[in-house]
Amino acid sequence: MTQKKPGLRWRHLSVAVGIVPATAIYILICLVAADIVTGHHGLLDGLFYLAAGLVWIYPASKVIGWLAQHEAE
Protein backbone atom coordinates (compact mmCIF):
# COMPACT_ATOMS: atom_id res chain seq x y z
CA MET A 1 0.00 0.00 0.00
CA THR A 2 1.42 3.35 -0.96
CA GLN A 3 1.26 6.36 1.26
CA LYS A 4 0.14 9.67 -0.08
CA LYS A 5 2.36 12.68 0.21
CA PRO A 6 1.20 15.15 2.81
CA GLY A 7 -0.34 18.27 1.36
CA LEU A 8 -1.92 16.67 -1.72
CA ARG A 9 -5.41 16.99 -0.30
CA TRP A 10 -5.36 20.78 -0.47
CA ARG A 11 -5.95 20.50 -4.21
CA HIS A 12 -9.14 18.54 -3.63
CA LEU A 13 -10.26 21.03 -1.02
CA SER A 14 -9.55 24.01 -3.27
CA VAL A 15 -11.55 22.45 -6.11
CA ALA A 16 -14.41 21.55 -3.78
CA VAL A 17 -14.54 25.07 -2.36
CA GLY A 18 -14.01 26.79 -5.70
CA ILE A 19 -16.55 24.85 -7.71
CA VAL A 20 -19.56 26.35 -5.92
CA PRO A 21 -18.83 30.03 -6.70
CA ALA A 22 -17.51 29.14 -10.17
CA THR A 23 -20.73 27.29 -10.98
CA ALA A 24 -22.84 30.16 -9.61
CA ILE A 25 -20.95 32.68 -11.76
CA TYR A 26 -21.29 30.47 -14.84
CA ILE A 27 -25.03 30.09 -14.24
CA LEU A 28 -25.48 33.84 -13.84
CA ILE A 29 -23.55 34.52 -17.05
CA CYS A 30 -25.69 31.96 -18.89
CA LEU A 31 -28.90 33.46 -17.51
CA VAL A 32 -27.97 36.96 -18.63
CA ALA A 33 -26.83 35.72 -22.03
CA ALA A 34 -29.99 33.62 -22.44
CA ASP A 35 -32.12 36.66 -21.68
CA ILE A 36 -30.37 38.54 -24.50
CA VAL A 37 -30.02 35.73 -27.06
CA THR A 38 -33.17 33.63 -26.75
CA GLY A 39 -36.63 34.45 -27.99
CA HIS A 40 -35.61 35.57 -31.48
CA HIS A 41 -35.53 32.27 -33.34
CA GLY A 42 -35.90 28.64 -32.28
CA LEU A 43 -32.69 27.54 -33.99
CA LEU A 44 -30.73 30.27 -32.22
CA ASP A 45 -32.25 29.17 -28.92
CA GLY A 46 -31.21 25.58 -29.53
CA LEU A 47 -27.68 26.53 -30.52
CA PHE A 48 -27.31 28.76 -27.48
CA TYR A 49 -28.48 26.08 -25.06
CA LEU A 50 -26.27 23.50 -26.75
CA ALA A 51 -23.23 25.77 -26.44
CA ALA A 52 -24.06 26.78 -22.86
CA GLY A 53 -24.46 23.12 -21.93
CA LEU A 54 -21.15 22.06 -23.44
CA VAL A 55 -18.78 24.99 -22.91
CA TRP A 56 -18.11 24.11 -19.25
CA ILE A 57 -16.62 20.73 -20.22
CA TYR A 58 -13.25 22.15 -21.36
CA PRO A 59 -12.41 23.99 -18.10
CA ALA A 60 -13.71 21.07 -16.04
CA SER A 61 -11.46 18.66 -17.93
CA LYS A 62 -8.47 20.91 -17.24
CA VAL A 63 -9.24 20.93 -13.51
CA ILE A 64 -9.71 17.15 -13.44
CA GLY A 65 -6.47 16.70 -15.38
CA TRP A 66 -4.68 18.94 -12.89
CA LEU A 67 -5.99 16.88 -10.00
CA ALA A 68 -5.15 13.57 -11.68
CA GLN A 69 -1.65 14.68 -12.67
CA HIS A 70 -0.73 15.58 -9.12
CA GLU A 71 -2.49 12.52 -7.72
CA ALA A 72 -0.29 10.25 -9.84
CA GLU A 73 2.95 11.75 -8.51
DAZI-V392871 format. One record per pair of residues at least 12 apart in sequence whose C-alpha atoms are under 10 Angstrom apart, sorted by the first residue. I is the first residue (numbers start at 1). GAP is how many residues later the second one is. D is the distance in Angstrom with one decimal. If there is no record, write none. Layout:
BEGIN
i-><I,I>
gap-><GAP,GAP>
d-><D,D>
END
This chain:
BEGIN
i-><4,4,4,5,5,8,8,8,8,9,9,11,11,11,11,11,12,12,12,15,15,15,19,23,26,26,27,29,30,30,30,30,31,33,33,34,34,34,37>
gap-><67,68,69,66,68,59,62,63,65,58,62,52,55,56,59,60,52,55,59,48,49,52,41,33,26,30,25,23,18,19,22,23,21,15,19,14,15,18,12>
d-><8.6,9.8,9.1,9.3,8.8,9.2,7.6,7.3,9.7,9.7,9.1,9.9,8.9,6.8,8.7,9.4,9.9,7.3,9.9,7.9,9.2,8.8,9.6,9.2,9.3,8.4,9.3,9.7,9.3,9.0,6.7,9.4,9.8,8.8,9.4,7.5,8.1,9.1,10.0>
END
